Amino acid sequence: MLLKKIYFLLNKKINIYEKIYISIIVLLILISCILNIPTDTTNIGISSPNLAIGDRVFYINETAKGYGYENYHGNFFYPFVLKIITFLAKIFGQDQYSRLWNLFTILASSTLSIFTLNFLRKSTLFVFKKTTSNIVCILFLLNPYSYFYSLSGGITNYLTFGVTLLLYLFCRSYKAGYQLTKSNLVEDNLLVSIVCVYLASLRVTGAFFGFIIIFFFLYRNLRKLVFDQEFDRRKLVNVFINILGILLVTLNFVSVVDYASHNVVHFTKEPGLFFGYPREILRAKLDFSTESLVINFKNIFYILVWKITAFVSGLSDIRDTHSSVNKDAIFPFMARTFTGIFILYPINILSFFGLITNMKIIFYSDIWILLLACIIAVSPSFLGIALSRYLMMVYTPFIIFGAHTINNIFRLKKLE
């Protein structure tokens, strides 16, 4: 009887697209028990002998902290999750290369992905109509990376979940008729601060993201506390929550500043090809050693063209191949290029037009703050390496406007 009640409750709460997504994830997990799914590095799925979570030796190793390297380390939360999974696997006599460890890791990332779709659908419903909500679900389902990052168990889905939860909070307040950053509700400020600290504990760019969000909350709450004539204890509590949140976010960044510095150096010296042209040769030719102002200005222009092109194309995975040339499997390369050209790039273009045509909603709902934080979070990619993975971490606030653009296109066709 209890199981039947739970079934009907879940059946009522879960949308048809979420049911489809869950079914596909379950099917892929079952298939991966038998077949290896190759990547640029190792494999993903249950049967992988070395699950490609991304930078595995960085997140799990024998250093003093158990993650990172001797000279620097990354943020603590994702390695902490992996430690818990490893502990649970050891209870059953299994190690980090076992199928059980893979199952726990994949279930964690897949569960976050399911919640991400749920929050994304509800967020879109708060701002637009049901048709747009259905379209955004279809875009999520059509994106192969929705499944790839679930079956890899990597950090990407953890960040996407946090960003989408913040999107949900912003859109919910818009539906309720108020701006989230102007909310006097302690619950709103507390939830936002918790999610920002969570993002900062995952990745350096998550700290950038969280700092931007909490900064605007702190600024507006301080203005209310100082300039409003009526004293309200909630305003003081909100300021305290924001200050505590921004301190924790800053501490997370300070703890990994050596790691951030290393990445900046690595980004700016990235080898490989820029659409067939060696990057090292480009850097050598576009230097500023000459005393000619004209040549220096020309080089600045070329560098900007190079970086903007690499940034835009790289976020859609239309880029050179870094490592798969050393692999026997050709599937990862073909899958990446096909996905980039025929799925990610069109969605990104539609999202860009959606942002332009929905500026009023974006500013009135305060979603512009969230979008600004997303842009700053991916901005380090402008320095050297732009990959779709960095966009996937923050892409949900953008695709709701891409879905609305598609809805408007279909609506215009019906009017003709």
N, C-alpha and C positions, 0 to 999 in steps of 0.2 A: 504493500500500500504506500509506504514511504517512497520507494523507488518510483512508483507511478506518479506521485505528486512532484517529485524532483524532475522527472521526465517532462511532464506537462509544463512545469515552470520554465525549464530551459527551452522547451519548444516554443514557448510564447515569447521569451526574451531574445532568442537568437534569430536573426534575419536569415532569409533564404540564401543570400550570398555568403554569409558566415558559415552556414551549413555546408555549402558547396566547398568553401575554402578548407574547412575542417576535414571534409571527406577526402579532398585532394592531398592534404598534408598526411593524413593517416595512410592513404594508399601509397604515397611516395616513401613513407617510413617503412612500410611493409616490403615494398619493392627493394628498398636499400638494404634490407636484411639479406637479400640474395645477390643483388648486383652492386658493384662498386660504381659510384658516380665520380668521374675524374674532374679535377680542377687544375689550375696552373701549378699547384704545389703537390698535394697528395690526393686524397679522395674525401668525399662527404658521404654521410649516411651511416646506418647502423653497422654495416659490415666493414667499414674502413679500418684498416690496421693502425692508422695514424690520422685521426680526424682532423680535417683542415679547418681549424677554428680561426686561423690567421695569426701569424707571429707566435706560434705555439711555444717555442723555446723562451720567448719573452714573458709569457704569462705563467708557464709552469717550468720550474727548474730547481736546482739544488743550492741556490744562493741563500744568504742569510734570511732574506725576506720571503723566499720561495717564488719570487717573480722578479722581472727586471734583470739588469746586469749589475756588475760590481760598481760601476761608476755612476749609474743612474737607473731609475725605475719609473714605471708608469703609475697611473692611479690604482687605488687598492680594490675597488668593489668587484670588478670582474674576476680578478685572480682569487678573491675571497669566495666568490660563487663556485669557482672551479675547485677550490680546496674542499668545500662542503661536498661537492659531487664526488671528489676523489675519496673522501672519508666514507661516504655512503657506499661507494663501490667496494672499498676495502672490507666493509662489514660482511660482504658476500664473497670475500676472497678474490676480488678482481682489482686490476690496476687501471691506469689511465689509458691504456691501449686496448682495453676490453670492449666488447659489445655492450655490456651493461653500462659502462662509463659513457659510451657514445649515446646510449638511449637516454640516460638522465640529462646529458648536456643538450641533446636535440629536443627533448620534451620541454626543457626550460625555455629555450629560444622560440620554439613553436608556440608555446602558450602565450608568450609575450606578443608574438605576431598576431595571434587570434584576437587578443585584447586590443591590439593596435587597430585592426580592421573595425572592431566594434566601436571604439572611440572615434575613429575617422568617419564612420557612417553617421554616428550621432552628431558629431560636430557639423557635418555638412547639412544635416536636417535642421539644426539650430539656425543656420544662416540662409540656406536656400530651400527649394522644394524637394519632394521625394524623388522626382526624376533625376535631379542632380546627384542626390545621395546614391541612387542606384548606379549611376554612371561612375562615380568615384569608386564604388565597390568593384565594378567591372575592371576599371583601370588597375586597381590593386591586384585583382585576380589574374589579369593578363601579364603582369610584370613577373618575369621568371625569377627575379631576385627576391620576391616575396617568399618563394620556396627555397631558393638557394641558401639564403641566410638562416632560414629555419633549420635546414638539414645540415648546415655547417656548425651550428651551435656557437657562432662567433659573437663578438661584442655589438655588431651592427644593430640587431633587433632590440637590444637593451636600450640603446640611444633613441631609436625610432619610437619605441614605446613611450619614453619620457617626453619627447617632443610632442607626440600626439596627445598625450594626457594634458599637457599645457594647452594645446590647441582646443581640446574639449572644454577646458575651464574658461578660456577666452570666449569661445562661441556660445557656451551656456549663459554667460553673463550678458552677451549681446541679445540673446533670445529673451532674457529676463528684463531687458530694457535699461541696463546700466553698463558702464565701462569697468572692466575688472580692476584696472589700476586705481580707480577712484572708489573702490568698494571699501566700506567701513567694516565689513564682516571679517571677523578674526579668522574664520574657517577658510575664506578665500586666500588671505595672505599667508596663512600657515601652509595650506596645500601647495601654493605656488613656490614658497620657500623650500619646502621638503623636496619637491620635484627638481628644483634647480640644484640643490645640494646633491641629490641623487645623480644628476647628469654630470656635475663637476667631479664626482667620485669615480666616474667611468673613464673619462678621457680629457685631455687638455682642452680641446675645442668645446667640450661640454662645460668646462669652467668659464670659457669666454661667453658661451651661450647663457649660462646661469647668471653671470655677473650683469650682463646687459638687462635681463628681465628684472632682477631684483633691484637694480639701480633705479629704474623708472618707478617701481613700487615705493621704494624708500623716498625718492624725491617728492612724489605726490603726497605721500603720507606725512612727510615733514612739513610740507606747505600747509596741509590741513591742520596739523598740530599747532603751527606757529600763527597762522593768519585767521583761522576760524575763531569767532568770538566765544562760542560755547565750548566748554571743555567736555570732552568725552573720553572716558578711560580706555575705550576701545582703540582710539587713535594712538594713544601712548603704547598700548600692547602691540599694535600693528607695526609701529616704528621699531620697537624692541625685536619683534620677529624678523623684520627686514634686515636690521643691523646684524643680528645673529646669523641669518642666512648668508649675508654678503661676506661675513667673516669666515664662515665655514667654506664657502666657495673659494675665497682668496687663499685660505690655508691649503686647500686641495691643489690649487695652482702652484703655490710656492713650494709645496713638497715635491713637485715634478718639474721644476724650472730647468734642471739640467737635461732632463729628457726632452723638453720643449726646445731648448737651445740646440741639442743634437739634431733634432728633426728639421729645424730651420736650415742648418748647414747642409744636411742631406738633401733637402728639397732643392736648394739653390744649386747644387752640384749634380743633379740627376743626369746620368748618362743616357744613352739610347738615341733614338731617332725622332725627329719632329716631322712627321709625314715624309719620311725618307731622307731628311737632312740631319746629319749628326749634330746633336746639341752642343758638343764641345767646340765644333767649328763655328757654330752660330755665336757662342759666347766670345770666342777669340776675335771674330770679325766685328762684333758689336761692342767693343770696349770704348773707354773714354780717355785713352792715352794721348790722343791727338790734341793739339791746341786749337784746332779749328772749331769755332762755335757752330758753323753750318753742319759739319760732319757729326759733331756730338748731338746736335738737335735731330739730325736724320737718324742716328743710331737709337736715340730715345724713342722716336716714332716707330722704328722697326721692332724694338724690344716690346713696346706696348702692343703692337699688332701681333707679335709672336705669343706673348703671354695671354692676351685676351682670347686668341684663337685656340691655344692649348687648353685654356681654362674651360671655355664653352664646350669644345669637342670632348675634352677629357671627362667632364662630368656626365656625358652621355656614353662614355666608354668608346668613343671614336678616337682612337689613339694608337700609338705604336705598341708592340708586344714586348713586355719586359722579361718574362721568364718562361713562357710556354714553348719557346723554341727548343728548350732543353728537355722537353717532355715528349714521350712517344704519342700520347693521346692528342689528337687534333680537335676533339670535341669542344674543350674549353675555349679555344681560340675562335672557332666558328660560332659557338653559342654567344660569346661576348660581342663579337662584331655585328651579328644579326640583331641581337637584342638592342644594341646601341643605336643602330641606324633605323630600325623599323618600329621600335617600341619606345625607348627612352627619349630619343631626340624629338619625335612628334609630340610626346606628352610634355616635354620641357617647353617646346614652342607654344603649345596650347596654354600651358600654365602662365607663360610670360604674357601672352595676350589677355589672359584672364585677370592678371594683376593690374594691367593697364585699364581695363574696362570696369573694374570693380573698386576703384580707388576710394569712392565714398564709403562703401561698406568697410573696407580695410582700415580706414582712419577712424570711422565712428566706432568700430568694434574694438579698437586698440590692437587688432591683429598685426598692424604695421610694426609694432614693437617685437612681436614674435618673429615676423619675417626679417626684420633687421638683425635679430639675434642669429637667425639661420644663415643669413648672408655672411655675417662676421665669422660664424663657425666654419664655413667652407672657404673663407678668404685665404687661409694659408696655402690652399691649393694653387692660388695665383702665382706663388713664388716659384713653383717648379712642377709638382706632380698633381695632376687632377684626375681622380678616379671616380667612377660612379658610386663606389662604396661611401665616399664622403658625402655625396648628395643624398643617398638613400637614408642616411642617418637623420636627415632633417627635411625630407621631401614632402611629407604629408601636408603641411600648411600650404604648399604650393599647388598640389594636385586638386584640391577642392575647387580652386579657381579654374584649373584646366578642365575639370568636369563641367563646370558651369558654362565655359566657352563652348564645349561640345553640345551641351543642352541648347544653347542659344542658336547654334548652327542648324540643328534639327528643327527647332521651332520656326526659324526663318524659312526653311524649305517647305514646311507645312503651310505657311502663309502665302507662298507663291502660287 
